[in-house]
């Protein structure tokens, strides 16, 4: 694609006319803290590295996001801001930078008219410890859907989810960052041609779980009007070894007490023993030392019991306390294969499969083994993949749909295209299938890996972009020349299966039958766990 890229220095003096679209071809936009100059291509405009909060460094480490200091002149917005501090991942080296609260805005090239466009705010995935907003090229979604798309960085790992007794906001700084970005959108969407009254928060994996957190946060009320959850059941919990080898059973949401207990151990290890000065003492520890600290690595993640999340999103959903905005939510058909094939140091054998079942399900292991017999699979790891995919992801997504449907419009989906090229090789006799996060490549490009989709897959992607954009515009994904997407209702539990014709096409599907959800409900009922929702 040929591109006209308009660039200037980092900051140059403002000149008459640069605040509007007339003299700059749409490359200069006035935000509430100053002018930014982006790039203009044949099809879209892109603005990168716009600060939405002050750098959380020094005394601002482990504090709520603070306002940006306005600048004079025109800030260069043709390059992304630095990624947030994180271990190596996604093909990138270790990042020790904490000055990272930046966002990116992509708009269609067509000049803004009187009608403002829907805004879609993407929260990236990466397990709450890795990733960045700039890792995603969203121009296909912006152009194909005629929407404004915002991507953003937010604090990760220790910098986001540290807690200590008496520390304001313990364990919630990454979620607070996301909310600060949503507030930035409310103040600045119009400047880019977007409608602040029509904002969709969406994300995949940890990014989708971040949307769950915003749905549960009282202070997020009114900041967004629709929600899209991709591979992100809000009630996600897991048995032992399901997500990472050696990780015990638990929930994605951590209590403040658990987070602060780890923080207190970290302070003690670092010699910060005075409770009155421990946090300031830890603020003197280098970013790199914290990234590689074994105790810091035990910080559990997004935390509830603080101002941003008074209760866990799982509990909020069960109690009917999530913001009642329209929801589009779904998973991929083979969620467990990524975790089973790629995260274990050695391939899972039949004996190891039996051991995993015993550790995960105890006295119910024989029932699970009978439902998922290892001899029925070409590789024992595929059996474990189906177990954790059904138990952790698909059936909990179904339960979430049931609860959403009690209070709002919900459209469920399952991405079932099993021939998407994987981003890394899988073991022999272990097909990647519709692996975790494989649907993202159909609506946007991710990092250095852009899979070579065939023609039917590209057509599926174009259809998904229209569905996602229609939902962002109206709260209903349906539109002209698209297969009908039925609204999920508790008396008719249909989701839309998204695949090329080779894998069943685009059609309604019964998620519960496809993933043995009645079996998992019976199993949970026998243990007293709350799993099935009717």
N, C-alpha and C positions, 0 to 999 in steps of 0.2 A: 504494500500500500504506500503510495506516495504521501508525503506529509509536509506540511508547512509548519515548521517548528519555530516559534517566536521566543527567543531567549534574551535575557539581559543579565546584568550583574545581580548579586544578592540583594542589594538595596540601592536604588537610584532615586534621584529627586523626582517628586511627583510633578507632572506637567498638566496643563489644562487639557481636559477632555479624557484623561486616562481613567477616570472613574467609571466611565460608561463603556458601551460596546461599540460606539461609533468610530472612534479613531484607532482602535486596537484590534478590530476583527473579532471581538469577544474574548481576547486573551487576558484582559485586565478586569478584575472584579473588586469592588469595595466590600470588604468584610467589616464587622463591627470593631476590629482592632487595626485595620489598615488595608491598603491596596495590595493585591497579589497578582502576579503575572504568570499565567500558565502557558500551555501549548495548544495549538489549534491544528487539527488534521483535517483531511477531506471529510471525515464522518463524525468527529467528536472533538470535544474540548476536555483537557485533563489538567487539573490543578493538584499538585502534590506537595507534601511537607508543610501543610498549613497548621500552625500551632493552635490547639484548642484549649490548652491549659498550660500553666507555667511549668518549667522543668522541675520534676520532683526530686531534686538533688539537695545534698547538704541537710539543712534543717527541715526541708520539705519531704525527705524520705519518710515513708510511712505516715503521711498526712493526706487529708482529703485534697483533691485537685484544686489548685488556686488559679485565679484569673490570669490571663495573658497580659503582659505589658504592651500597650499599643506601640506601633512603630510609625516612623515617617517614611516618605518615599514609597517605592513599589518593591515589595519582597518577591524575590525569585521563587516561583512555585512550579518549576519544571523538573525537580528532582525530589524523590521521597525523603522523608525524615528518617533518622536513624532508627533501627529496630530497638525494641526494649531488651534489657539485659536477659540473656538466656544461654543455655548450653548449646553446643553445636546441634544443628538439626536442619532438615529441609535443604541439605546441601550447603549450608552456610557455616562459617566458623563461629566460635564462641563470641558473644557480644557482651561487653561489660559496660555499655553506655546506659545511663539512666535518664538522659535528656531525650525522651522518646514520645512524648504525647502529641503526636501529629496525625492529621487525617488527610485524605485525598478525595477529590470530587471529580466525577466524570459525568459529562452531560452530552446529549446529542448535539451535533453541529448546528442544526437548524436554530435560527435566532429565536430567543424567547419572545413569545407573543403575550397576549392578554391572559391566555389560559395557562396557569401554572401547572407544572408536571408533578406527578407523584415522586416522592423521594424514598429510596430504599437504602437503609443503613446496614452494612455487612459487618458482622462480628466474626473475625477469623477463628479457625480452630487451632489445635496444637496442644491439647491436653492441659491448658492453662499454664504451660511452661515454655511454649515456643510459638513461633509464627509472627506474622506482621500483616498489617493492612495492605502494604505495598506489594506483598507477595501475590496479589490478585489483580489481573488485568480484566476489568469489568466492562470494557467498551462494547462487547457484543450484547450484553444485557442492556446497557444504556441505549444503544442505537436500535437494537431489535425490539426493545420494549418501550421505547420513547419515555424513559424515566431518568431521573437523576440518581446516581449511585454514589454513596459515600462509603469509603473503607477507612479503617482507623487502627492505630496501635493502642494497646492498653497494657498496663504493668502486668508482669508475669511472675510466677514462682514466688520466691522469697520476697521480692520487692512489692508484690501485690497482696500476699496472703499471710504476712507476718502478723502475729498478735502477741500482746503482752498485757498482763493485768493492769487495768487502769488506762490503757492506751485508747484514745478515741478512734473509733472505726476499725478496731482490731479485725484483721482478716478480710476486709472488704474493699481494699483500695483499687483493685482491678475492676470490680463491678462499679465503683464510684467513677472511675475514669470513663467507662462506657456511658454512664449517665451524663457526665459532663459533655461528652461528644454529642449526645442527643440534645442537650440544651444548646450547644453551638448550632446544631441544625435548626432548631427553632428560631434562633436569632438571625441566621444567615441564609436559609434556604432560598428566600426570594431573590437574593442577589445573584444566584445561579440559575434562576428560572424555576425553582422548586416550590412546592406548596407545603408550608409548615403545618398545615391542617390535614395533610395526607401523607404520613410518614409510616413506613413499614420497617420494623426491626427484624432482621433475618440473619441466620448464621448456621454453620454446620458443625457437628460434633461439639467441642467445647464452646464454639461460637453460638451454636443453637442453645446449649445449656445456659449461656450468658443471656440469651433472650428469655429463657425461663426465669432467670434471676430478675430481669427487669419487669417481667409480668408479675412477680411477687413483691417487688419493691414499692412501698407506698409512695415514695418520692418520685417515681417514674410516671405517675398518673398524668395523662395528657401529653406526654412527650412523644408517644407513637400511637398509631391507630389500627395497625394490623401486625400480625406476628407470623413468621415462617420459621419452623423448627425442622432442621434436617439432621437426622440421626441424633436426636436429642430429647428422649423422653424425660419430662421434668421429674418423674419419680424414679429415675434411674438408680438402682442399687445392684449389687453383684455378689456372687459367691466367691469363695477363695480361688485365686489364680485365673479368674475370668478375663481380667484386663491386662494384667502384668504378672509374669511369673513371681511367685512369692508374696503377692499382695493378698492380704486376708479379705474376708467378706466385709462389705461396708457400703456406704452411700457416697455419692459424688459431693454431697453437701456436708460440711463439717460444723460442729458446734463451736461456739466461742470458747468454751472451757477447754476443749481438746486443742484448739489452735493456740491458746494462750499457754497451755501447759508445755507445748513444744517450744514456744518462744521463750519461756522462762528457762528451759534447759539450755537453749542456745545462748542466752545471756550468761548463765553460769559457766558454760564451757569457755566463753570468750573473756571471762574474768570481770564481767559487768554485774557485780553482785549487789550493788546498792539499788533497791527497787526504785528509789527516787530519781536515779540518774541512768538506769540500765538502758533505756531506749536511746538516750543521747549518746551513751557509750557505744552502743551497737551502730549508731549512725556514723561512727568514725571508722568502722571496719570497711575494707575495700569491697567493691562490688564483686570482684573475682573471688575473693576469699569466701564471700557468702554464697556465691554460685556453687562452689565446690565443697561447702561445709556439709558433712554427713548429717548433722542434726538439722540444719536448715532444710535439707532435702526431705525431712520427715513432715514439714508443714503440710497439712492435709489439703489445702485448696480453698475454694470459695466458702466463706464462713457466714453463718447466720447467728442471730443474737446481738447484732449491732444495729446502728441506725439505718443502714442501707437495706438490710435484710433482717427484720425483726424475727421472722420464723423461716424455716427452710422452704424453698419452692415446692418440695414434695408435700410437706404438710399444708402449705397454702393451697395447693391444687386439691388435695383431699377435702379440705374444708370449704372449698368454693370461694377462695379469697384472691385468686388471680384476677388481674384486670380483664374485664369481659370484652376484649377486642376479638374480631374475627381471626381465626387461626388456620393456617395451612401447615400440616405436620406429617412427617413420614420418615421412613427408614429405607435402607437398601436390603435386597433379598438375602444377601450373604454377609451380614454384618460381622460375624465371628471369624471369617477367614483371615482377615488382616491380623487379628490378635493371635490366632492359632498358628499361622504359618510363619510370621515374621518376627515375633517378639520372643520366641523361645530359642535359647542357644543351641539346642539340638532338636531334631524333629521328634514329634510325639509318636511313640510306638503304641501298640495295643496294650502292653503292660502299663505304660505311663498313662494311657487313657483311663484304665481302670483305677489307677491311683488318684488321678485328678477327680474322678467321680466320687470316690470315697471321701476325699478331703473337702470337696465342695458340698456334698449332699448327705454325708453320713449314712444313716440307716435307710435313706431313700435312694441310695446309689444304685441298687439293683433295679429299682423301678425305672430310673432314668436310663440305665444300660439296656433294659428291655425295650424302651421306646426308641432309643438311638443305638441299635446294635452295631458294634464295630465292624462286623463282617459284611454289613450292607454298604460299606464305603470303600473306595479305592485306596484311601489313606486314613489311618486312625485320626490324624489331625482334622480331617473333614468332619468326623463324628463330633469331636470336641467343639469344632467351629459351629456346627448346627445347635449343639446344646447351649452354648453361651449366646449365640445369635438370637435364638428363640427366647431363652430365659431372660437375658439382660436387655435386649433391644426391642424385638418385634412385639412381644406380648405386653411389655410395659408401654410401648407406643400405643397399642390397642387400648389398654386401660386409660391412658391419657386422653385418647380420642373420646372415650365414653364420658369422662369427666368434663372435658371441654364442651361436649354436646349438650350437657345439662344447662349451660349458661350462655352459650354463644354459638355462632356458626363455625363449623370446623370442616375442613376438607382434608381427608387422609390420603396418603399415597405410599406406594412401595416402588422404589426404583429397581427394576428386575432385569436390566440389560446386562447379561452375563459375559459379554465379549469385549468390554472396555479394556484396552491395554493397561496393564498395571504399571505403577511408577517404579517398581523394583521387581526382579525375578522372584517367582514363587518356586517352592521345591517341586521335584518331579512328581507326577501323579497327583498334583494338588492344584487344580484350576483356581484361579483367583475369583472367578464369578463376579457377581455384583458386589464388589468389596466396599468396605467402609470408606465413605467420602467419594466414591467413584462418580456419583451424580453431579458433583461440583463442576467437572470438566464440561458438562453439557450446557451450563449457563454462564461460565466465565473461565478464563485461563488462569492457571495456578503456577506461579513461580517459573522455574526453568523447565518443568515437565508439562508439555502440552501434548496429550495423546493424539495419535494419528487416527481420528475417527473416520469410518467409512461413510459413504453417502447416506445410507439409512440412519446411521447414528447422528449425522449432522442434521438430518431432517427432524429426528427426535429432539435434538438440542434446541432447534428453532421453535419447535412446538412447546417445549418446556419454558423457554424464555417468554413466550406469549402467555402461557398459563400463569407464570410467576408475576409478570407485569400486569396482567388483567386483575389478579388478586390484589396487587398493590394499589391499583387504581380504584377498585370498586368493592373489595372484600369478597369477590366471587371470581374464581379462575376461568369460568366459562366465557366463550366468545365465538364469533363466527368462524365456521370451518374448522372447529376443534372438536374432537370427540367429547361427548358430555362427561363432565366430572360430577358425580353425584355427591351431594352433601352428606356427610356422615351423620347417621341418626341411630339412636340406640335401639330402635325396632328394626333397623335395616343397616347392618354394620358393613358397609361397603367402602373400600378405598380404591383409588385408581392405580392400577399397575402400569408403570411406565417402562416400555421396552420396544425394541424393533419387532417386526413380525416374526423374526426367527425365535424370539423368546416370549411370544404370546401377544405382542402388540400393546396398544394402549386400550385398556378395557377395565371395567370394574373387577375387583377381586375380593375374596374372603380372607382377610389377613389371619383371622383366628384359626381357620382350618389349615391354611398353608403352613402355619408355624406351631401347631400343637398347643394352642393357648389354653384349651379346656384342660389338657393334661397338667399344665403348669398351675392352673387355678386350683385343681384338686390337690396337687402336691402342696401348694402353699396353705390350703385350708387345713391339711393334716398337721402342719407345723405351727399353725396359729398366725402365720404371716399374712399381712394384708397385700394381696397381689391382684386377684381378679376383682373387677369393679362391674357391677350391674346396676 
